[in-house]
């Protein structure tokens, strides 16, 4: 999300109040946030957004968040435009570092080369001040799990025939010459 965009769901947490031991946090979006998320995600309806998280200090001045995000939403079928209900249940794992930390400086140096493992953990998010927005992280993880092409069970394009392997083969340009006889 761009820094100038406002998240439809927010739950600020003061970093200075966190301890090194795990803190359990259960979040649930209210009706107003659910409506704003539906608009932001461009879906028909968001019925629920919940998260069960564990938050703890990480290294010297960072924060680590782990848990699960669950959401129930309604989208339009890409074939019939009928409502399709979806359930999301995704793991959440995020790390935050303050903007003045060594890790934050390493991430913002433009001349440095960075090697990223696509299967490895994400790079830490940078926060300014003493507050992180856990709600925004929850909403982002849920948004990434939304099916971009929801299809109702049994929905099909009428009159549309899927191509077969035979249809996908390129025709031989010399096939017409095989029956041509020499005179």
Buried (B, 14 or more C-beta within 10 A) or exposed (E): EEEEEEBBBBBEBEBEEBEEEBBEBEBEBEEEBBBBBBEBBEBBBBEEBBBBBBBBBBEEBBBBBBBBBBBBBBBBBBBBEEEBEBEBEBEBEBBBBBEEBEBBEEBEEEEEEEEEEEEEEEEBBBBEEEEBBBBBBBBBBBBEBBEEEBBBEEBEEEEEEEEEEEEEEEEEEEEEEEEEEEE
